[in-house]
Structure formats: structure tokens, C-alpha cells
């Protein structure tokens, strides 16, 4: 009887030790990166497994079928793993900048167009424009009009406008139905340059926004109230440097790209309580997509 009791205690002790070990397991991610030096996929050992061969990408991600959809300032392309071009769209003039590449449920590709006539376009597989949504960026500065836009489940479009200090929700005819202002007192003054860059509608209906020169990431509820925010003061170190891409993982953590970091950490993952649990040092990152965690596919919303 004593022997059986000791055996049970040993098993329990072993199981507890195993839980502690796996609970402290180092986090590793495979990631798609769109950036100034490299655009492609890194595995969990930071080894290049796919390279587009063209740097300077602004937006993009891995499609469910394994193809890659990537946006540069002058073109949007879809590649298969063999780098064969499946889809392409080229800007119609050199004074235009493209900033979004997003494959929609209807098969169209959403592209943001900055220029004299700022707009969103939905392009079909043949590259023909099927829908055009006029935008109101409140500036003629082409480079600063907008960045990564996304189409919402309700059919509207979520668009960050940097110099307007606003994330605007548009209907298909260009009507603005909601605005999240980023020059509110809770975030500082306009001198803090809280320019919205990425805007993501989360599954809880909140909106997660990166604020580039403001070095912040903020989450708004549907009424525009701040429900969560992180800056370098919260982190107790200078990790947020011109944050661009941002992703909320299935575990509730947030991954942020520090595009302006000239050295050191370029991507990092934090818990809601601001604990840094993963860091990437390497290429500069404009936009990204976490693909796996410790060998398992990321189950969060991949299309951010």
C-alpha cells in the first residue's frame, strides 16, 4: 500500500514537473514578412524558406491555399510557392501608390490607391476594377494618405488615414459611417504624431490600431472608447519604434512590428499585461503574418 502511494506521488510529481517545463517552453514563430529588405517567409528557426526576390513590400499574407498575395507601391501580385505569378495588378500611373493587398470572400482583391483620386478598388481575377470606393484622407500628400485597408464582414471598409488622425469606416459608396480619432487627449496631442497605420477589426468587434510616430498600439471599442493601450512606458523598454503591422493572436497576445527600429528587435509579442514573450531580431518589418507557433498553425484571425 505504501509502495503504491509512493508510486502515485512520483507520477504526480513528474506530471507537475512536465507542466512547469512545457509552460516555460520557448516560443517560436514562423512568419511572413513584408519589408524594405526582405519579403517572404521565415521558419521557426528564422531560416528563409521563401523569398519573393523583390524588397520594399507594404502589405501581404499567405492565402489559405498556400499562395502569397503581396503589395508593393507599384504592383500587387499573387505567387504560388514556385514563384509563378497567378494574379497581378499594376498601378496605372507613376504618381500613384498602392498600399493594400487583400483577397476577399467574393474572390476579388482589395487594393488601396493613393493619389489625386484616393480610393479603394476591388479587382477581379482578370485585373478589372469591379468596385471603386472614394476615400477622404484629408491630405494631398500621396505617401501619407492611407495604408493597409480591410473589408469588414458587414461589407464596409476600414481605412487608416495618417494625417487625418483618423480611422474611417466607409460604405461601398464612400459614405463614412464611423470614425476613430487618434488625436484625442487620452493619446496625447497632434504633436505626438499618433498617425494610424494599421486598423484591424477584432473578433470581439473592437478595433486594434497601430500609431506610427506616436509609438503606441491602441484598442477601441465600437463607440471609440480605449479598452487597451501599450507604449514604451508600459513595456519599460524602447521596443515600440514606428509601429506599423500588428496582429492579435488566438491566445490574446499581440504581435507588433517596429518598422523604425534600425537595430535590435523588429517584431515582438506581448501579453495583455505587457509581458514580452517573443522577440525577432533581423529584417525590418512593415507588415507581417504569424503563421505558426512551436510547430502548430496559428488559429487566430490570419487575415488581420
Secondary structure, DSSP 8 states (H G I E B T S, - for coil): -HHHHHHHHHHHHHHHHHHHHHHT----EEEEEE-SS-EEEE-TTS-EEEE-S-----EEEE-TTS-EEEE-SSEEEEE-TT--EEEEEE-SSTT-EE---EE-TTS-EEEEEESTT-EEEEE-TTS-EEEEEE---S---GGGS----EE-TTS-EEEEETTTTEEEEE-TTS-EEEEEES-STTT--GGG---EEEEEE-TTS-EEEEETTTTEEEEE-TTS-EEEEEEHHHHTSS--SSEEEEEE-TTS-EEEEETT-SSSEEEEEE-TT--EEEEEESS--SEEEEEEETTEE--S-S--
